[in-house]
């Protein structure tokens, strides 16, 4: 009988421990101590052909809606000096290097020539939906100089598109702002257009240093229009013409040339020490992103479908993909029932994997001042140059292990 009692006790203990393990929050929303991005050894997905839909792995299960917030938002630090342990190297003069100081006719966001009429106006950061699938294809994403993709809730993603050198006639659908949008307008001295925000975030936008260059229905502003669509919910029918946003900024006296505190570095030739990376997959929970390098650019698929721009019908394509890992803090701010807002802390420094010219380069990103943009360095502390052209910043949590790369 004693033997039977011991076996029963251990079975009961195992069951209790198993139930406790299952109740923990989703790993992708809880930052870990892992310092570098990890590329799994599992076989990557089959690459798409130029004319067929991408064959991707099954879409991961969405993050459970009952994730418990771990903390309130962390206050953003004021300007600080780089820590003494950081590797700081002077910018080397490399033949052909563009930046970090740019002549007047070069766009500091792309390293390409920019017309003077555009250079004299303020960049626009515009919030664009990426869920549900019915919102795709969006309008105007291919025209962005920089495109940030980040987790919102439930493992789904959302975009903030930064326009400076060109303005499409239509951008959208426009959606609500998130914590990351307290950072991006400051990084590029940009205006910010969005549709709304939950109460606590609305107050943060109102109290922000860039409130005078926010355009949003949250504060009774114009500059937006509805395109009714029987297949879309009302919240997915709001759009803007960026020229109208700049007109509003003109009326406020806020459409001025940006004062960018620092700059990225570009070079037409890739550094010599990259590893082949013609295909990469970023498997967010709930959103699967696939990039395939073809003829000098990375082409995008989302959840197994070619991702196009509704303005032109062309597939989304970018010269650079930067996978930026940063601390993701789940807050106690409720975005929707069971879904809490995520603060992505892109200050200080962290790991980055840069993809350009079919090559991968691992390094570090830095941002030590709220008004600094993200800049990239190799593991020796030297500037890591982007290819001249547009870039996507894929924001992922620290310790993210769902980046799959194929040579």
N, C-alpha and C positions, 0 to 999 in steps of 0.2 A: 504493500500500500504506500509506503514512503516513496518508492520509485515512481509510482503513478502520480503521486502528488507533485514531485519535482518536475516531471515532464509537463504536467498541466500548468505549473507556475511559469516555466520558460516559454511555453506557447502563448500564454496570456501576456507576458512582458513583451514578446516580439510583436504581437498585434498592437499593443499600445504605442510602442516606438514607431511602428510603421504609420499609424494614424497621425502622430505628431509630425512626422517628416512630410506627409502629404499636405499639411495645413500651412506650410511655409509660403511666403510670397514668391512670385515668379522670379527666377534668377536674373533675367535680363534687366529687371528694374531695381535690383539691389546691387550697388557697386561692390566690387571685390578688390582685393589688394593686388591683383595681377597688374603688372606695369606695362605689358606689351600686348599688342594684338596677337592672336593665335590663329594660325591657319590649320584647320583640321586635316588629318591625313586621309579622311574618307574621300572617295572618288568624287570629283565635282560633277555637276550636271552636264548633260550632253549639250554642246553649243548649238545655237540655232543656225540655220542657213540664211542666206540673204533674203529669201522670199518666203520662208515658212515661219510659223509661230514657234517661239522658243520652247524647248522641252525642259521643264524645270522640275525640281523635287516638289512633293506635295506641300501645299501651303501649311505652315505650322499652325497648331491650335492657338487661338487667341488667348491673351493673358486673362486669367480668371477675373471677373468683375469685382471680386470681393477683396482685392489687394488692400491691405491695411497700410495707411501712410506711416512712414517711419519718423517723420520730423516736419517741422515747419521750414519754410525756405531759409536758406543760409544768406545772410546779408552779403551783397556783392562788395568786395574790398575796394578801397580807394586805391589810387596809384601807389605802387610799391616798387622798390628797387628789386632787381633780380637777386635771388639768393646767392650767397657766396659760392655755393656748390655748383651753380649752373655753369656750363661751358659757354663762354662768350668769346667769339672770335671776330676780329674786324672783317668787314666785308671785303673780300678779295676782288681785285679788278681782273675779271676773266674776259678775254676777247669775246665779244658778242653778247655779254651779259646785259640784261635790261633791268634796271632798278637796283636797289630800292629807292633811288632818287631818279625821278623821271622828268624828261623835257616836257614842255607845255603841250606838245602834240601827241603824247603817248598816254594811253589810258592806264593808270596804275592798277586797275582791276584785271586787265587782260594782257598788258604788255604790247598792245597793238595801237596803231594810229587812231586818233579820235578827232572828229571835227570840232572846230573851235566853238561852234554854236552849242554843241552838246557839253563840251568841257566847262562852259560858263554856267551850267545849271547843276542843281543838286541831284545826286542819285536818289532813286526811289526803291524802297524795300516794300514789297507787296505780298500779302499773305494769300496763299493759294491752296485749295483743298486737294486731297489725294484719296479720299474715301467718302462714301463707298465707291465701288468700281464705276457706277454710272456717271461720276464726275469726270472720268477720262473719256476722250482726250481733253485736256485743259487748253486754254488759250494763252499763248505768249511765252511758254517756258523756254523755247529755243532761243528767244531773243535776250534772255538774261545774261549778264556778264558773269554773275555768280548765282548758283542755286543751292540753297541749304535744304537738306532733307533731314527730318528729325522725328523721333517717336512722339506721338501725342498721347492717346489713350488706347488701351486694348491691343497694343502691339501694332496699331495702324500708324501711318506716317502722314506728315503734312510738310508743305514747302514754304519757304520765304525766298522769293526771287528778287535779286538786286539788279536794277536797270540803270545804266549810266550812258553807254555809248550809243544805244539805239532804243527806240520806243515802239513797241507794236501798237496796233490800233485797238486791240482788246486783250485784257488779261483777266483770268478767272477760271473757275468761280472763286470769288473772294470769301474767305472764312475768318474765323475769330483768331485773335492773337494768343500767344503762349509765352511762357517765361523766356524762351530763347529770344523773343522779340524785344526784350528789354536790353539786349546786348547788340544785336546786329545793326540797328540804326546808329548806335554810337560808334561802332567799329569803322563805318564808312561815311560818317557825317551825313547820313541819309535821312530823307523823310520816310514815314511809315504809314501805309494804308492797310486797313483791315476792317472787318465787318462788325466785330463786337468782342467782348471778353466777359468772363465771370466777374462778379463784384470786386473781390480783392485785387484781381489783376487790373481791372479798369482803374482802380484808385492808384495803382502803381504806375500805369501809363500816364494818368493825369498829373502825378507828382514827378514824372521823369524829367531829366534835363532836356529832352527833345520834344516835350509836349507841343511846343509852338509849330512843329513840323509834322505832327500827326494829322492824318485825314481819316475820319471814321464816322459812320452813323452813330457810334457810341456817344459822340459829342455833338450830334446834330449837323454834321458836315455833309455837303453835297459831293459830287464827283463820281457817283456810282449810278448804275441803272440795272433794271431787272430784265431778264430774257425768260419769259414763262416757258416752261417745258413740262408737258404732262407726265414725262418719265422721271422727272426730278422733283424731290421735295423742295419746298419754298426756299429753304436755307441754302440750296445749291444753285440759285438762279441769279446771284448778284455778281456784276462784272464792273470793270472800269476801263476807261481810256486813259492811259498814263499822261497824255497831253493835258487832259482836264485836271489831273492832280497837280501838274506843274503850274497851270493857270491859277489854281487856288493858292499855291505857294507864292506865285507872283503877287497876288493881291495882299498877302500877308507880309511881303518883303522878305520871305524866307527862301526864295529860289536862287540861292547864291552858290558860287563854286565851292566844292567841299574842301575843308581843311583836314586832310588826312595826316594823322600823326606819324605814321610809319608806312612802310611799303613792302610788298612781296617782291620776289626776284623771279625773273623769267630768262629763259635761254632757248633759242631755236633747236639746239642740239641736246639730246638727252645725256645725262651724266653716264660715265662709262661702266659703273659698277652695279647696274640694275639686274634684276632677274626677270626672265620672260613671264609676261602676264597678259595674255591676249583675251582672257575671259575671266570675269569675276562675278561672284554672287554674294549679295548681302542679304541674309535671311533674317530680317526682322520677324518677330512674332506677329503674324497677321498680314505682313506685306513682304513679298519676295521681289528683290531687285536684282536684275541681271544686266551686266554690261559686256558687250562683245566688241573687241577692237577690230576695226575694218577701215582701211584706206585713210589712216591718220587720225581717226576719231573713234570714241567709244559710243556705241549705239545701245539704247536702253529697251529692255523688256520689263514689264511689271506684272507679276502673278501670271506669267506664261504668255502674255499678250504683247505685241509690238506697242510701245508707248509713243504716241505721236502728238504733234502740236496741232490743235484744231484750226489755228490760223492758216496753216500751210499744208497740212496733211503729211508733213515730213516727220520721220522718226526723230525722237530726241537724240541729240548727239553733242558730245562735249570733248574738248581736248584733254582735260585733266579730271581725274576722280581722286579726291582726297578723303580717305576714311579716317575720321578724327575721333579718337576715343577720349571721353571726358566723364567725370562723375555725374551720374543721374540721380538726383534726389527726389524721391516720391514725397510730395508735400501733403498737407491736410486740407488743401483747397479742392473742393469738389467741382469737377468739370461737368459731369453727368452722373446719374445714379450708379454708384459703385466704382466710378473712375475718377482718379485724383490727378491733379496737375503735376507735371514733372519739371523740375528745375535742372537744366543742363548747364553745368558750371564750367563754361569755357573761359576760365581765367587761370593764370599760373602757367602750367605746361603739362604736356602729356604725349602719348604716342600717336604717330600718324603713319599711315601707309599711303604713299602717293603713287598713282598709276598714270603714266604718260607714255606715248610712243610705244605701246605694247610692252612696257617694262614696269616693274615694281621697285619702289625705293622706300625703305623703312627709316623713320627718323622721329623727330620731336616737333610738336607745335608749341608756340609760345604766345602768351598775351598777358602782360604784367600791369597793364593800365586799362581802365574801362574804355578809353578812346583809341586804343590800339586795335588794329585788325589782326587776325590770325596770321602768323608767319611760320614758315617751315624750315627745319634745319636737318642736316644729316646727323648720323650718330656721333660724328666728330665735332659737331657744333658749327659747321659751315652752312651757309644758306643752301637750301634745297630748291633748285629752280623748277618752276612750272613751265610747260610749253606755252608759248604765246597763244592766247585764245580763251575761250570760256571754260569755267570750272564748276564742278559739283562738289559740295562739301557734304559727305555722308556722316552724320553724327551718330555714334554708337556708344553704349556704356563701356566703362573700363572693364577689362577682362572679357570682352565680347569674343565668342568663339564660333561665330557663324559666318565668318568671312571665308569663302571658298575661292581659290585661285587656280586657274589652269594655264600652263605655258602656251 
